[in-house]
Amino acid sequence: PEYFWYLFNGSISMGKDGSIPVLLENTIGNECAMQVRYTLADGQVLLTTPMIGAGEYLLYAYPEILPEPGSYPATVTIRVYHAEQDPTAEEPFATYTEHTTLTVPKGAALSK
């Protein structure tokens, strides 16, 4: 597609249960699915979302790691795949990069 539209939360604060309000949307009208990866400045992958189809959204996600309390810059990588692509074996046909800040409060703990 010539255009791909998405929405994301530009400043995320982890909940006490470890959940992160990612507020991601693959906007209606897109023809492709997206998968989003959040990476901290030191290269650690904070989380990778499941595939999000056109018109679908993801409100909350749980990270793979729990950083110490504080604020961290993070890179948001939106990976876009055609319907016929296999995301486990193929590179995305398009990638978009955004930036966000993650805030981890004192007492946060992962509880899935």
Protein Blocks (a to p, Z undefined) as FASTA:
>chain_A
ZZdcddddfbdcddfkopacfkpacdehiabdcddddddfkopafbdcddddehiacfbd
cdfbdcdedddddddddddddfkbcfklpccfbdcdddddddddehiacdZZ
